[in-house]
Amino acid sequence: MRYPVVIHHEEGSAYGVTVPDIPGCFSAGNTMDEAMDNVREAIEFHLEGLAEDGEIAPAASPVSAFEHQFPGGIWALVDIDITPFSGKTEKVTITLPSILVRQIEKQVQKGHGKNRSAFLADSAVKEIRRYG
C-alpha cells in the first residue's frame, strides 16, 4: 500500500514527516533521506500495533485528500507491504451461490485478485473499512 506522507522543513530544523492516513503517526530526521527511512519505520510500528489490537491497516488515501490540511508541505508516497500486519491465514469453509463463484472467478482472471481467497479477503477488507 502506498501511504502519502507530508514533509515539512524549516531552515535550522529537522525534517518532520506526518502520515495523515494513520493518526498519531509521524517522524523526523536530520536529512530528507533519514526522515523517509524513519517514517517507514514509524508506519510499520503503527501498523504492528493496530494488528496486535485486531485492527486492519487503514487504507491509503490520495494526496489530494489532505493537501489543503498541510499547505507548503512536500508530498511523497511510502510503499508498505501490509501483509505482515494481517495476521496468519486461517482456512474457512464458506457456501456461495454458483453464479457468484463464477463471477468471482471472472474477476480473478481479469487480474482483480491473485486467487479466490485473495479476492474475497480484499473485498471483505474494503467493506470493513467502508462501514468500520
N, C-alpha and C positions, 0 to 999 in steps of 0.2 A: 504494500500500500504506500502511496506517495503522499506524505503529510506535508502541507505547506508550513513553512516557518518564516517568521519575520525577524530580520536582524536590524538592530539599532546600534549606532555607534556615534559617540560624540568625541571630539578631539580630547585626548588625555584620559580616556576611559576605556574599559574593556568593551568588547563586542557582546551585546546582550541579545539573546535569542528566545523568542516566545513561540510556542506551538498552540495556536488558537483552538484546534480541534480537541486538545487534551487539557482540560482545565488544571491549572497549577503546574503545568509542565513548561519549564524554562531553563535556560542555561546561559553560560557566558564563556568567554575565552579572551586571551590577550591578543590573539590574531584571529582573522576570519576562519582559517583552517582549524585552529584549535576550538573555536566556538562551534563549528559544524561537527567536529568529532564529539565534542561534549554534548551537543543537543541530541545526537544519535543515541548516546548512552542514556540520556535523560528520558527519551521516548521509550526505549526498551525497558528501563527501570519502571516507568509508569505503567506500561502495558503488562509487565510481570505482576505488579501489584493488583491491577484490575483482574487479571486471570486468577490470582490467589483468592480474590473476593468473589469469584464466579461471574465476573462481568466480561462482556465481549468488547474487544478493542473498538473504539469509536471509528466511524467512517471518516475518510479524508474528504474534506470539502475543497471546492475550487478556491483559488486565491481570491477571486472576485467576491467571495462571501465575507471576506474580512478586510479588504483593502481600506475601506472607509474608517475602520477602527484603529488603524495603525498608519497614519499619514507619515510620509517621509521614510518609511522602513524599506529595506531591501528584502525582496522575497526570494525564497529558494524552496526546492522540494527535496525532502529526505525520504528515500525509498527504504521501507522497513518490511521485512518478511514477518508477517504476523502469525504465521503457522506455529511457531514455538509457544505462542501465548494462547493457543486454542485448546490446550489440554490433549490428553491422549484420546485416540479414537475408540469408539465402542461400537460393536456390531448390534444393530437393532433390526427387527423384522417389522415391516410395515405392509399394509394392504392398500393398493391403489387401483382405481378403475383402469382397465387395459388401455382405453383411449388416452388417458393421462400419461401412462407409462410410454406409449408410442410418441406422444408429443414431447415428453422429456428426452427421449432418445433422439428425436429430430434436432432439438436444441443442442444436445451434446455433440452431435455430428457436425453442426454448424460452427462449433468451436465455443459454445457458451458454457462450457464446463469440461473438465478433464474426463469425467465419467458421471454416471448417475448419482453416485453418492456425493461427489463434489458439487454437482449442480443443485441437488436438494439441500446440502449444507449451506451453500451460498445463498440460495433462495430463502432459507429459514433465517439466516443472519440478517438479510435485507429487511425482512418483515419484523424481526425483533427490534432492529434499530428504528424502524418506522413507527412502531407502536410502543416501544420502550417499556 
